[in-house]
Amino acid sequence: MLLKRVYESFLVNPKSGYNVFLSYDLENLPASKDSIVHQTGILKLNCFASVFEKYFQFQETTRKERTGQLSIIGMMRPCMLSLKRTESQ
């Protein structure tokens, strides 16, 4: 949900070996280029944060109902950012 909100139309189906793939049309970038550069720069941070988003939503909605503790155990996968220019066809 977080990645969809932040990267909207730039998210495309990931290529083999990737979990997240962004595609930018360099010829038709929006006027807010600085924002796009910043958001792309924090992609790894947002990948990490997105893992916890569902947990925090669950915690908020069940705050009144909880009587015990909730533990989250998970594996963090490395997030790699690779940029390259592709020619439009």
PyMOL Python script that loads the backbone (N, CA, C, O; Angstrom):
from pymol import cmd

cmd.read_pdbstr("""\
ATOM      1  N   MET A   1       0.810  -1.186   0.000  1.00  0.00           N
ATOM      2  CA  MET A   1       0.000   0.000   0.000  1.00  0.00           C
ATOM      3  C   MET A   1       0.859   1.259   0.000  1.00  0.00           C
ATOM      4  O   MET A   1       0.587   2.198  -0.748  1.00  0.00           O
ATOM      5  N   LEU A   2       1.882   1.282   0.825  1.00  0.00           N
ATOM      6  CA  LEU A   2       2.761   2.448   0.897  1.00  0.00           C
ATOM      7  C   LEU A   2       3.434   2.703  -0.446  1.00  0.00           C
ATOM      8  O   LEU A   2       3.442   3.831  -0.939  1.00  0.00           O
ATOM      9  N   LEU A   3       3.994   1.660  -1.029  1.00  0.00           N
ATOM     10  CA  LEU A   3       4.692   1.828  -2.305  1.00  0.00           C
ATOM     11  C   LEU A   3       3.728   2.267  -3.399  1.00  0.00           C
ATOM     12  O   LEU A   3       4.086   3.087  -4.245  1.00  0.00           O
ATOM     13  N   LYS A   4       2.517   1.737  -3.393  1.00  0.00           N
ATOM     14  CA  LYS A   4       1.524   2.149  -4.393  1.00  0.00           C
ATOM     15  C   LYS A   4       1.145   3.609  -4.215  1.00  0.00           C
ATOM     16  O   LYS A   4       0.967   4.329  -5.198  1.00  0.00           O
ATOM     17  N   ARG A   5       1.019   4.054  -2.966  1.00  0.00           N
ATOM     18  CA  ARG A   5       0.670   5.463  -2.712  1.00  0.00           C
ATOM     19  C   ARG A   5       1.781   6.410  -3.157  1.00  0.00           C
ATOM     20  O   ARG A   5       1.515   7.439  -3.777  1.00  0.00           O
ATOM     21  N   VAL A   6       3.007   6.063  -2.842  1.00  0.00           N
ATOM     22  CA  VAL A   6       4.129   6.968  -3.102  1.00  0.00           C
ATOM     23  C   VAL A   6       4.532   6.972  -4.574  1.00  0.00           C
ATOM     24  O   VAL A   6       4.805   8.029  -5.142  1.00  0.00           O
ATOM     25  N   TYR A   7       4.570   5.796  -5.192  1.00  0.00           N
ATOM     26  CA  TYR A   7       5.130   5.691  -6.539  1.00  0.00           C
ATOM     27  C   TYR A   7       4.086   5.557  -7.644  1.00  0.00           C
ATOM     28  O   TYR A   7       4.431   5.573  -8.825  1.00  0.00           O
ATOM     29  N   GLU A   8       2.823   5.427  -7.274  1.00  0.00           N
ATOM     30  CA  GLU A   8       1.676   5.409  -8.185  1.00  0.00           C
ATOM     31  C   GLU A   8       1.967   4.858  -9.572  1.00  0.00           C
ATOM     32  O   GLU A   8       2.144   3.654  -9.757  1.00  0.00           O
ATOM     33  N   SER A   9       2.012   5.760 -10.539  1.00  0.00           N
ATOM     34  CA  SER A   9       2.107   5.366 -11.949  1.00  0.00           C
ATOM     35  C   SER A   9       3.507   4.910 -12.366  1.00  0.00           C
ATOM     36  O   SER A   9       3.686   4.447 -13.492  1.00  0.00           O
ATOM     37  N   PHE A  10       4.486   5.029 -11.497  1.00  0.00           N
ATOM     38  CA  PHE A  10       5.845   4.619 -11.850  1.00  0.00           C
ATOM     39  C   PHE A  10       6.098   3.139 -11.562  1.00  0.00           C
ATOM     40  O   PHE A  10       7.067   2.566 -12.058  1.00  0.00           O
ATOM     41  N   LEU A  11       5.228   2.522 -10.762  1.00  0.00           N
ATOM     42  CA  LEU A  11       5.371   1.097 -10.452  1.00  0.00           C
ATOM     43  C   LEU A  11       4.949   0.263 -11.648  1.00  0.00           C
ATOM     44  O   LEU A  11       3.875   0.470 -12.213  1.00  0.00           O
ATOM     45  N   VAL A  12       5.788  -0.670 -12.027  1.00  0.00           N
ATOM     46  CA  VAL A  12       5.461  -1.613 -13.100  1.00  0.00           C
ATOM     47  C   VAL A  12       5.748  -3.021 -12.579  1.00  0.00           C
ATOM     48  O   VAL A  12       6.368  -3.185 -11.528  1.00  0.00           O
ATOM     49  N   ASN A  13       5.302  -4.018 -13.309  1.00  0.00           N
ATOM     50  CA  ASN A  13       5.573  -5.395 -12.898  1.00  0.00           C
ATOM     51  C   ASN A  13       7.077  -5.606 -12.802  1.00  0.00           C
ATOM     52  O   ASN A  13       7.810  -5.291 -13.739  1.00  0.00           O
ATOM     53  N   PRO A  14       7.544  -6.140 -11.665  1.00  0.00           N
ATOM     54  CA  PRO A  14       8.985  -6.327 -11.494  1.00  0.00           C
ATOM     55  C   PRO A  14       9.553  -7.347 -12.469  1.00  0.00           C
ATOM     56  O   PRO A  14       8.912  -8.342 -12.809  1.00  0.00           O
ATOM     57  N   LYS A  15      10.765  -7.070 -12.902  1.00  0.00           N
ATOM     58  CA  LYS A  15      11.482  -8.034 -13.739  1.00  0.00           C
ATOM     59  C   LYS A  15      11.994  -9.160 -12.850  1.00  0.00           C
ATOM     60  O   LYS A  15      12.021  -9.034 -11.626  1.00  0.00           O
ATOM     61  N   SER A  16      12.389 -10.236 -13.461  1.00  0.00           N
ATOM     62  CA  SER A  16      12.872 -11.401 -12.731  1.00  0.00           C
ATOM     63  C   SER A  16      14.015 -11.012 -11.793  1.00  0.00           C
ATOM     64  O   SER A  16      14.965 -10.346 -12.205  1.00  0.00           O
ATOM     65  N   GLY A  17      13.919 -11.426 -10.548  1.00  0.00           N
ATOM     66  CA  GLY A  17      14.958 -11.148  -9.573  1.00  0.00           C
ATOM     67  C   GLY A  17      14.736  -9.876  -8.776  1.00  0.00           C
ATOM     68  O   GLY A  17      15.533  -9.566  -7.890  1.00  0.00           O
ATOM     69  N   TYR A  18      13.676  -9.129  -9.062  1.00  0.00           N
ATOM     70  CA  TYR A  18      13.381  -7.883  -8.359  1.00  0.00           C
ATOM     71  C   TYR A  18      12.019  -7.981  -7.681  1.00  0.00           C
ATOM     72  O   TYR A  18      11.128  -8.678  -8.165  1.00  0.00           O
ATOM     73  N   ASN A  19      11.862  -7.281  -6.563  1.00  0.00           N
ATOM     74  CA  ASN A  19      10.573  -7.211  -5.880  1.00  0.00           C
ATOM     75  C   ASN A  19       9.809  -5.954  -6.271  1.00  0.00           C
ATOM     76  O   ASN A  19       8.579  -5.957  -6.311  1.00  0.00           O
ATOM     77  N   VAL A  20      10.532  -4.888  -6.557  1.00  0.00           N
ATOM     78  CA  VAL A  20       9.924  -3.602  -6.917  1.00  0.00           C
ATOM     79  C   VAL A  20      10.643  -3.078  -8.144  1.00  0.00           C
ATOM     80  O   VAL A  20      11.868  -3.156  -8.237  1.00  0.00           O
ATOM     81  N   PHE A  21       9.884  -2.548  -9.081  1.00  0.00           N
ATOM     82  CA  PHE A  21      10.485  -2.011 -10.300  1.00  0.00           C
ATOM     83  C   PHE A  21       9.777  -0.710 -10.651  1.00  0.00           C
ATOM     84  O   PHE A  21       8.554  -0.681 -10.791  1.00  0.00           O
ATOM     85  N   LEU A  22      10.544   0.360 -10.792  1.00  0.00           N
ATOM     86  CA  LEU A  22      10.007   1.663 -11.180  1.00  0.00           C
ATOM     87  C   LEU A  22      10.452   1.974 -12.596  1.00  0.00           C
ATOM     88  O   LEU A  22      11.578   1.660 -12.984  1.00  0.00           O
ATOM     89  N   SER A  23       9.573   2.587 -13.363  1.00  0.00           N
ATOM     90  CA  SER A  23       9.910   2.962 -14.733  1.00  0.00           C
ATOM     91  C   SER A  23       9.529   4.422 -14.948  1.00  0.00           C
ATOM     92  O   SER A  23       8.390   4.821 -14.704  1.00  0.00           O
ATOM     93  N   TYR A  24      10.490   5.207 -15.404  1.00  0.00           N
ATOM     94  CA  TYR A  24      10.265   6.630 -15.660  1.00  0.00           C
ATOM     95  C   TYR A  24      10.465   6.917 -17.140  1.00  0.00           C
ATOM     96  O   TYR A  24      11.439   6.462 -17.741  1.00  0.00           O
ATOM     97  N   ASP A  25       9.554   7.663 -17.719  1.00  0.00           N
ATOM     98  CA  ASP A  25       9.709   8.143 -19.091  1.00  0.00           C
ATOM     99  C   ASP A  25      10.480   9.459 -18.997  1.00  0.00           C
ATOM    100  O   ASP A  25       9.905  10.496 -18.666  1.00  0.00           O
ATOM    101  N   LEU A  26      11.760   9.417 -19.284  1.00  0.00           N
ATOM    102  CA  LEU A  26      12.622  10.588 -19.098  1.00  0.00           C
ATOM    103  C   LEU A  26      12.277  11.739 -20.029  1.00  0.00           C
ATOM    104  O   LEU A  26      12.665  12.879 -19.775  1.00  0.00           O
ATOM    105  N   GLU A  27      11.560  11.456 -21.091  1.00  0.00           N
ATOM    106  CA  GLU A  27      11.159  12.517 -22.023  1.00  0.00           C
ATOM    107  C   GLU A  27       9.903  13.246 -21.550  1.00  0.00           C
ATOM    108  O   GLU A  27       9.632  14.361 -21.997  1.00  0.00           O
ATOM    109  N   ASN A  28       9.140  12.632 -20.658  1.00  0.00           N
ATOM    110  CA  ASN A  28       7.871  13.213 -20.213  1.00  0.00           C
ATOM    111  C   ASN A  28       7.750  13.233 -18.696  1.00  0.00           C
ATOM    112  O   ASN A  28       6.733  12.808 -18.146  1.00  0.00           O
ATOM    113  N   LEU A  29       8.779  13.723 -18.021  1.00  0.00           N
ATOM    114  CA  LEU A  29       8.730  13.807 -16.569  1.00  0.00           C
ATOM    115  C   LEU A  29       7.806  14.946 -16.140  1.00  0.00           C
ATOM    116  O   LEU A  29       7.728  15.968 -16.822  1.00  0.00           O
ATOM    117  N   PRO A  30       7.107  14.779 -15.017  1.00  0.00           N
ATOM    118  CA  PRO A  30       6.276  15.866 -14.502  1.00  0.00           C
ATOM    119  C   PRO A  30       7.134  17.058 -14.084  1.00  0.00           C
ATOM    120  O   PRO A  30       8.356  16.947 -13.979  1.00  0.00           O
ATOM    121  N   ALA A  31       6.495  18.181 -13.851  1.00  0.00           N
ATOM    122  CA  ALA A  31       7.214  19.398 -13.467  1.00  0.00           C
ATOM    123  C   ALA A  31       7.914  19.243 -12.119  1.00  0.00           C
ATOM    124  O   ALA A  31       8.920  19.908 -11.868  1.00  0.00           O
ATOM    125  N   SER A  32       7.402  18.384 -11.260  1.00  0.00           N
ATOM    126  CA  SER A  32       7.969  18.208  -9.919  1.00  0.00           C
ATOM    127  C   SER A  32       9.122  17.198  -9.923  1.00  0.00           C
ATOM    128  O   SER A  32       9.084  16.191  -9.216  1.00  0.00           O
ATOM    129  N   LYS A  33      10.132  17.484 -10.721  1.00  0.00           N
ATOM    130  CA  LYS A  33      11.270  16.556 -10.851  1.00  0.00           C
ATOM    131  C   LYS A  33      12.002  16.344  -9.532  1.00  0.00           C
ATOM    132  O   LYS A  33      12.441  15.232  -9.240  1.00  0.00           O
ATOM    133  N   ASP A  34      12.136  17.404  -8.732  1.00  0.00           N
ATOM    134  CA  ASP A  34      12.840  17.273  -7.456  1.00  0.00           C
ATOM    135  C   ASP A  34      12.149  16.264  -6.543  1.00  0.00           C
ATOM    136  O   ASP A  34      12.809  15.490  -5.849  1.00  0.00           O
ATOM    137  N   SER A  35      10.834  16.278  -6.548  1.00  0.00           N
ATOM    138  CA  SER A  35      10.071  15.338  -5.734  1.00  0.00           C
ATOM    139  C   SER A  35      10.300  13.902  -6.203  1.00  0.00           C
ATOM    140  O   SER A  35      10.446  12.994  -5.386  1.00  0.00           O
ATOM    141  N   ILE A  36      10.330  13.701  -7.512  1.00  0.00           N
ATOM    142  CA  ILE A  36      10.554  12.364  -8.066  1.00  0.00           C
ATOM    143  C   ILE A  36      11.950  11.869  -7.702  1.00  0.00           C
ATOM    144  O   ILE A  36      12.121  10.706  -7.337  1.00  0.00           O
ATOM    145  N   VAL A  37      12.936  12.737  -7.800  1.00  0.00           N
ATOM    146  CA  VAL A  37      14.314  12.363  -7.448  1.00  0.00           C
ATOM    147  C   VAL A  37      14.383  11.975  -5.973  1.00  0.00           C
ATOM    148  O   VAL A  37      15.006  10.975  -5.616  1.00  0.00           O
ATOM    149  N   HIS A  38      13.742  12.769  -5.121  1.00  0.00           N
ATOM    150  CA  HIS A  38      13.748  12.482  -3.684  1.00  0.00           C
ATOM    151  C   HIS A  38      13.059  11.149  -3.390  1.00  0.00           C
ATOM    152  O   HIS A  38      13.604  10.316  -2.666  1.00  0.00           O
ATOM    153  N   GLN A  39      11.867  10.945  -3.948  1.00  0.00           N
ATOM    154  CA  GLN A  39      11.128   9.712  -3.695  1.00  0.00           C
ATOM    155  C   GLN A  39      11.889   8.484  -4.198  1.00  0.00           C
ATOM    156  O   GLN A  39      11.882   7.439  -3.548  1.00  0.00           O
ATOM    157  N   THR A  40      12.535   8.608  -5.337  1.00  0.00           N
ATOM    158  CA  THR A  40      13.325   7.490  -5.857  1.00  0.00           C
ATOM    159  C   THR A  40      14.519   7.223  -4.943  1.00  0.00           C
ATOM    160  O   THR A  40      14.897   6.073  -4.723  1.00  0.00           O
ATOM    161  N   GLY A  41      15.102   8.285  -4.419  1.00  0.00           N
ATOM    162  CA  GLY A  41      16.247   8.150  -3.521  1.00  0.00           C
ATOM    163  C   GLY A  41      15.915   7.439  -2.220  1.00  0.00           C
ATOM    164  O   GLY A  41      16.786   6.810  -1.620  1.00  0.00           O
ATOM    165  N   ILE A  42      14.666   7.532  -1.777  1.00  0.00           N
ATOM    166  CA  ILE A  42      14.290   6.875  -0.522  1.00  0.00           C
ATOM    167  C   ILE A  42      13.482   5.595  -0.766  1.00  0.00           C
ATOM    168  O   ILE A  42      12.757   5.136   0.117  1.00  0.00           O
ATOM    169  N   LEU A  43      13.609   5.029  -1.954  1.00  0.00           N
ATOM    170  CA  LEU A  43      12.895   3.787  -2.273  1.00  0.00           C
ATOM    171  C   LEU A  43      13.240   2.679  -1.280  1.00  0.00           C
ATOM    172  O   LEU A  43      12.349   1.969  -0.813  1.00  0.00           O
ATOM    173  N   LYS A  44      14.500   2.527  -0.959  1.00  0.00           N
ATOM    174  CA  LYS A  44      14.905   1.460  -0.036  1.00  0.00           C
ATOM    175  C   LYS A  44      14.260   1.674   1.333  1.00  0.00           C
ATOM    176  O   LYS A  44      13.789   0.719   1.949  1.00  0.00           O
ATOM    177  N   LEU A  45      14.237   2.905   1.806  1.00  0.00           N
ATOM    178  CA  LEU A  45      13.599   3.221   3.080  1.00  0.00           C
ATOM    179  C   LEU A  45      12.112   2.886   3.031  1.00  0.00           C
ATOM    180  O   LEU A  45      11.573   2.310   3.977  1.00  0.00           O
ATOM    181  N   ASN A  46      11.450   3.240   1.940  1.00  0.00           N
ATOM    182  CA  ASN A  46      10.025   2.957   1.807  1.00  0.00           C
ATOM    183  C   ASN A  46       9.746   1.458   1.687  1.00  0.00           C
ATOM    184  O   ASN A  46       8.718   0.984   2.170  1.00  0.00           O
ATOM    185  N   CYS A  47      10.642   0.713   1.054  1.00  0.00           N
ATOM    186  CA  CYS A  47      10.492  -0.752   1.006  1.00  0.00           C
ATOM    187  C   CYS A  47      10.527  -1.316   2.420  1.00  0.00           C
ATOM    188  O   CYS A  47       9.729  -2.185   2.772  1.00  0.00           O
ATOM    189  N   PHE A  48      11.447  -0.821   3.217  1.00  0.00           N
ATOM    190  CA  PHE A  48      11.562  -1.272   4.605  1.00  0.00           C
ATOM    191  C   PHE A  48      10.319  -0.883   5.398  1.00  0.00           C
ATOM    192  O   PHE A  48       9.782  -1.699   6.147  1.00  0.00           O
ATOM    193  N   ALA A  49       9.858   0.352   5.239  1.00  0.00           N
ATOM    194  CA  ALA A  49       8.691   0.842   5.984  1.00  0.00           C
ATOM    195  C   ALA A  49       7.417   0.107   5.598  1.00  0.00           C
ATOM    196  O   ALA A  49       6.542  -0.101   6.439  1.00  0.00           O
ATOM    197  N   SER A  50       7.305  -0.285   4.344  1.00  0.00           N
ATOM    198  CA  SER A  50       6.075  -0.940   3.890  1.00  0.00           C
ATOM    199  C   SER A  50       5.844  -2.282   4.581  1.00  0.00           C
ATOM    200  O   SER A  50       4.705  -2.733   4.701  1.00  0.00           O
ATOM    201  N   VAL A  51       6.920  -2.916   5.031  1.00  0.00           N
ATOM    202  CA  VAL A  51       6.802  -4.193   5.737  1.00  0.00           C
ATOM    203  C   VAL A  51       6.006  -4.014   7.026  1.00  0.00           C
ATOM    204  O   VAL A  51       5.260  -4.907   7.429  1.00  0.00           O
ATOM    205  N   PHE A  52       6.163  -2.870   7.666  1.00  0.00           N
ATOM    206  CA  PHE A  52       5.544  -2.635   8.963  1.00  0.00           C
ATOM    207  C   PHE A  52       4.184  -1.949   8.879  1.00  0.00           C
ATOM    208  O   PHE A  52       3.473  -1.873   9.881  1.00  0.00           O
ATOM    209  N   GLU A  53       3.814  -1.456   7.717  1.00  0.00           N
ATOM    210  CA  GLU A  53       2.569  -0.695   7.588  1.00  0.00           C
ATOM    211  C   GLU A  53       1.349  -1.511   8.012  1.00  0.00           C
ATOM    212  O   GLU A  53       0.517  -1.016   8.773  1.00  0.00           O
ATOM    213  N   LYS A  54       1.227  -2.740   7.538  1.00  0.00           N
ATOM    214  CA  LYS A  54       0.075  -3.574   7.908  1.00  0.00           C
ATOM    215  C   LYS A  54       0.056  -3.844   9.406  1.00  0.00           C
ATOM    216  O   LYS A  54      -1.009  -3.862  10.024  1.00  0.00           O
ATOM    217  N   TYR A  55       1.217  -4.051   9.982  1.00  0.00           N
ATOM    218  CA  TYR A  55       1.284  -4.289  11.423  1.00  0.00           C
ATOM    219  C   TYR A  55       0.759  -3.084  12.185  1.00  0.00           C
ATOM    220  O   TYR A  55      -0.035  -3.244  13.112  1.00  0.00           O
ATOM    221  N   PHE A  56       1.184  -1.884  11.818  1.00  0.00           N
ATOM    222  CA  PHE A  56       0.745  -0.692  12.531  1.00  0.00           C
ATOM    223  C   PHE A  56      -0.752  -0.450  12.347  1.00  0.00           C
ATOM    224  O   PHE A  56      -1.421  -0.004  13.279  1.00  0.00           O
ATOM    225  N   GLN A  57      -1.284  -0.736  11.163  1.00  0.00           N
ATOM    226  CA  GLN A  57      -2.727  -0.612  10.944  1.00  0.00           C
ATOM    227  C   GLN A  57      -3.480  -1.616  11.809  1.00  0.00           C
ATOM    228  O   GLN A  57      -4.489  -1.278  12.427  1.00  0.00           O
ATOM    229  N   PHE A  58      -2.990  -2.838  11.848  1.00  0.00           N
ATOM    230  CA  PHE A  58      -3.606  -3.866  12.678  1.00  0.00           C
ATOM    231  C   PHE A  58      -3.561  -3.458  14.143  1.00  0.00           C
ATOM    232  O   PHE A  58      -4.547  -3.605  14.865  1.00  0.00           O
ATOM    233  N   GLN A  59      -2.428  -2.952  14.573  1.00  0.00           N
ATOM    234  CA  GLN A  59      -2.261  -2.537  15.959  1.00  0.00           C
ATOM    235  C   GLN A  59      -3.251  -1.426  16.305  1.00  0.00           C
ATOM    236  O   GLN A  59      -3.833  -1.432  17.389  1.00  0.00           O
ATOM    237  N   GLU A  60      -3.441  -0.492  15.411  1.00  0.00           N
ATOM    238  CA  GLU A  60      -4.362   0.619  15.651  1.00  0.00           C
ATOM    239  C   GLU A  60      -5.806   0.133  15.741  1.00  0.00           C
ATOM    240  O   GLU A  60      -6.549   0.555  16.628  1.00  0.00           O
ATOM    241  N   THR A  61      -6.205  -0.747  14.833  1.00  0.00           N
ATOM    242  CA  THR A  61      -7.603  -1.198  14.818  1.00  0.00           C
ATOM    243  C   THR A  61      -7.929  -2.157  15.954  1.00  0.00           C
ATOM    244  O   THR A  61      -9.094  -2.290  16.328  1.00  0.00           O
ATOM    245  N   THR A  62      -6.945  -2.814  16.499  1.00  0.00           N
ATOM    246  CA  THR A  62      -7.209  -3.779  17.573  1.00  0.00           C
ATOM    247  C   THR A  62      -6.723  -3.293  18.933  1.00  0.00           C
ATOM    248  O   THR A  62      -6.647  -4.075  19.881  1.00  0.00           O
ATOM    249  N   ARG A  63      -6.399  -2.026  19.033  1.00  0.00           N
ATOM    250  CA  ARG A  63      -5.839  -1.491  20.280  1.00  0.00           C
ATOM    251  C   ARG A  63      -6.748  -1.778  21.478  1.00  0.00           C
ATOM    252  O   ARG A  63      -6.265  -2.190  22.533  1.00  0.00           O
ATOM    253  N   LYS A  64      -8.033  -1.569  21.328  1.00  0.00           N
ATOM    254  CA  LYS A  64      -8.962  -1.748  22.441  1.00  0.00           C
ATOM    255  C   LYS A  64      -9.217  -3.218  22.753  1.00  0.00           C
ATOM    256  O   LYS A  64      -9.588  -3.562  23.875  1.00  0.00           O
ATOM    257  N   GLU A  65      -9.021  -4.076  21.770  1.00  0.00           N
ATOM    258  CA  GLU A  65      -9.332  -5.490  21.940  1.00  0.00           C
ATOM    259  C   GLU A  65      -8.162  -6.303  22.482  1.00  0.00           C
ATOM    260  O   GLU A  65      -8.352  -7.423  22.956  1.00  0.00           O
ATOM    261  N   ARG A  66      -6.964  -5.753  22.418  1.00  0.00           N
ATOM    262  CA  ARG A  66      -5.776  -6.533  22.782  1.00  0.00           C
ATOM    263  C   ARG A  66      -5.703  -6.826  24.272  1.00  0.00           C
ATOM    264  O   ARG A  66      -5.976  -5.959  25.101  1.00  0.00           O
ATOM    265  N   THR A  67      -5.339  -8.029  24.594  1.00  0.00           N
ATOM    266  CA  THR A  67      -5.121  -8.396  25.989  1.00  0.00           C
ATOM    267  C   THR A  67      -3.716  -8.960  26.187  1.00  0.00           C
ATOM    268  O   THR A  67      -3.242  -9.058  27.319  1.00  0.00           O
ATOM    269  N   GLY A  68      -3.061  -9.323  25.115  1.00  0.00           N
ATOM    270  CA  GLY A  68      -1.719  -9.892  25.208  1.00  0.00           C
ATOM    271  C   GLY A  68      -0.755  -9.142  24.321  1.00  0.00           C
ATOM    272  O   GLY A  68      -1.000  -7.991  23.961  1.00  0.00           O
ATOM    273  N   GLN A  69       0.315  -9.774  23.974  1.00  0.00           N
ATOM    274  CA  GLN A  69       1.316  -9.164  23.121  1.00  0.00           C
ATOM    275  C   GLN A  69       1.272  -9.787  21.742  1.00  0.00           C
ATOM    276  O   GLN A  69       0.893 -10.945  21.568  1.00  0.00           O
ATOM    277  N   LEU A  70       1.670  -8.988  20.769  1.00  0.00           N
ATOM    278  CA  LEU A  70       1.734  -9.460  19.396  1.00  0.00           C
ATOM    279  C   LEU A  70       3.180  -9.368  18.940  1.00  0.00           C
ATOM    280  O   LEU A  70       3.801  -8.311  19.059  1.00  0.00           O
ATOM    281  N   SER A  71       3.715 -10.446  18.428  1.00  0.00           N
ATOM    282  CA  SER A  71       5.092 -10.451  17.940  1.00  0.00           C
ATOM    283  C   SER A  71       5.098 -10.659  16.437  1.00  0.00           C
ATOM    284  O   SER A  71       4.350 -11.477  15.903  1.00  0.00           O
ATOM    285  N   ILE A  72       5.940  -9.917  15.774  1.00  0.00           N
ATOM    286  CA  ILE A  72       6.106 -10.100  14.339  1.00  0.00           C
ATOM    287  C   ILE A  72       7.507 -10.642  14.110  1.00  0.00           C
ATOM    288  O   ILE A  72       8.502 -10.038  14.513  1.00  0.00           O
ATOM    289  N   ILE A  73       7.562 -11.772  13.467  1.00  0.00           N
ATOM    290  CA  ILE A  73       8.845 -12.361  13.113  1.00  0.00           C
ATOM    291  C   ILE A  73       8.854 -12.483  11.602  1.00  0.00           C
ATOM    292  O   ILE A  73       7.968 -13.112  11.023  1.00  0.00           O
ATOM    293  N   GLY A  74       9.817 -11.907  10.978  1.00  0.00           N
ATOM    294  CA  GLY A  74       9.870 -11.965   9.528  1.00  0.00           C
ATOM    295  C   GLY A  74      11.287 -11.840   9.030  1.00  0.00           C
ATOM    296  O   GLY A  74      12.204 -11.492   9.773  1.00  0.00           O
ATOM    297  N   MET A  75      11.442 -12.121   7.800  1.00  0.00           N
ATOM    298  CA  MET A  75      12.744 -12.010   7.167  1.00  0.00           C
ATOM    299  C   MET A  75      12.778 -10.747   6.341  1.00  0.00           C
ATOM    300  O   MET A  75      11.857 -10.487   5.566  1.00  0.00           O
ATOM    301  N   MET A  76      13.802  -9.973   6.489  1.00  0.00           N
ATOM    302  CA  MET A  76      13.964  -8.771   5.678  1.00  0.00           C
ATOM    303  C   MET A  76      14.812  -9.142   4.473  1.00  0.00           C
ATOM    304  O   MET A  76      15.920  -9.662   4.607  1.00  0.00           O
ATOM    305  N   ARG A  77      14.277  -8.869   3.314  1.00  0.00           N
ATOM    306  CA  ARG A  77      15.030  -9.120   2.090  1.00  0.00           C
ATOM    307  C   ARG A  77      15.795  -7.864   1.721  1.00  0.00           C
ATOM    308  O   ARG A  77      15.311  -6.754   1.945  1.00  0.00           O
ATOM    309  N   PRO A  78      16.975  -8.024   1.162  1.00  0.00           N
ATOM    310  CA  PRO A  78      17.699  -6.840   0.715  1.00  0.00           C
ATOM    311  C   PRO A  78      16.952  -6.153  -0.420  1.00  0.00           C
ATOM    312  O   PRO A  78      16.291  -6.795  -1.236  1.00  0.00           O
ATOM    313  N   CYS A  79      17.076  -4.848  -0.448  1.00  0.00           N
ATOM    314  CA  CYS A  79      16.422  -4.052  -1.489  1.00  0.00           C
ATOM    315  C   CYS A  79      17.534  -3.399  -2.310  1.00  0.00           C
ATOM    316  O   CYS A  79      18.384  -2.705  -1.752  1.00  0.00           O
ATOM    317  N   MET A  80      17.540  -3.611  -3.617  1.00  0.00           N
ATOM    318  CA  MET A  80      18.600  -3.078  -4.461  1.00  0.00           C
ATOM    319  C   MET A  80      17.999  -2.118  -5.475  1.00  0.00           C
ATOM    320  O   MET A  80      16.961  -2.400  -6.074  1.00  0.00           O
ATOM    321  N   LEU A  81      18.650  -0.995  -5.659  1.00  0.00           N
ATOM    322  CA  LEU A  81      18.209   0.005  -6.616  1.00  0.00           C
ATOM    323  C   LEU A  81      19.176   0.004  -7.787  1.00  0.00           C
ATOM    324  O   LEU A  81      20.380   0.188  -7.608  1.00  0.00           O
ATOM    325  N   SER A  82      18.651  -0.201  -8.976  1.00  0.00           N
ATOM    326  CA  SER A  82      19.467  -0.224 -10.183  1.00  0.00           C
ATOM    327  C   SER A  82      18.810   0.680 -11.217  1.00  0.00           C
ATOM    328  O   SER A  82      17.641   0.490 -11.553  1.00  0.00           O
ATOM    329  N   LEU A  83      19.541   1.647 -11.718  1.00  0.00           N
ATOM    330  CA  LEU A  83      19.001   2.584 -12.694  1.00  0.00           C
ATOM    331  C   LEU A  83      19.720   2.421 -14.019  1.00  0.00           C
ATOM    332  O   LEU A  83      20.945   2.302 -14.061  1.00  0.00           O
ATOM    333  N   LYS A  84      18.957   2.417 -15.097  1.00  0.00           N
ATOM    334  CA  LYS A  84      19.575   2.440 -16.412  1.00  0.00           C
ATOM    335  C   LYS A  84      18.590   3.044 -17.393  1.00  0.00           C
ATOM    336  O   LYS A  84      17.376   2.920 -17.230  1.00  0.00           O
ATOM    337  N   ARG A  85      19.109   3.682 -18.387  1.00  0.00           N
ATOM    338  CA  ARG A  85      18.278   4.328 -19.391  1.00  0.00           C
ATOM    339  C   ARG A  85      17.937   3.308 -20.474  1.00  0.00           C
ATOM    340  O   ARG A  85      18.810   2.599 -20.974  1.00  0.00           O
ATOM    341  N   THR A  86      16.664   3.249 -20.826  1.00  0.00           N
ATOM    342  CA  THR A  86      16.232   2.366 -21.903  1.00  0.00           C
ATOM    343  C   THR A  86      15.673   3.220 -23.023  1.00  0.00           C
ATOM    344  O   THR A  86      15.033   4.242 -22.777  1.00  0.00           O
ATOM    345  N   GLU A  87      15.911   2.809 -24.221  1.00  0.00           N
ATOM    346  CA  GLU A  87      15.442   3.549 -25.387  1.00  0.00           C
ATOM    347  C   GLU A  87      13.972   3.259 -25.637  1.00  0.00           C
ATOM    348  O   GLU A  87      13.541   2.108 -25.570  1.00  0.00           O
ATOM    349  N   SER A  88      13.200   4.305 -25.926  1.00  0.00           N
ATOM    350  CA  SER A  88      11.787   4.141 -26.266  1.00  0.00           C
ATOM    351  C   SER A  88      11.680   3.617 -27.679  1.00  0.00           C
ATOM    352  O   SER A  88      12.478   3.962 -28.551  1.00  0.00           O
ATOM    353  N   GLN A  89      10.685   2.783 -27.891  1.00  0.00           N
ATOM    354  CA  GLN A  89      10.505   2.233 -29.232  1.00  0.00           C
ATOM    355  C   GLN A  89       9.137   2.527 -29.743  1.00  0.00           C
ATOM    356  O   GLN A  89       8.800   2.140 -30.862  1.00  0.00           O
TER     357      GLN A  89
END
""", "prot")
cmd.dss("prot")
cmd.show_as("cartoon", "prot")
cmd.util.cbc("prot")
cmd.orient("prot")
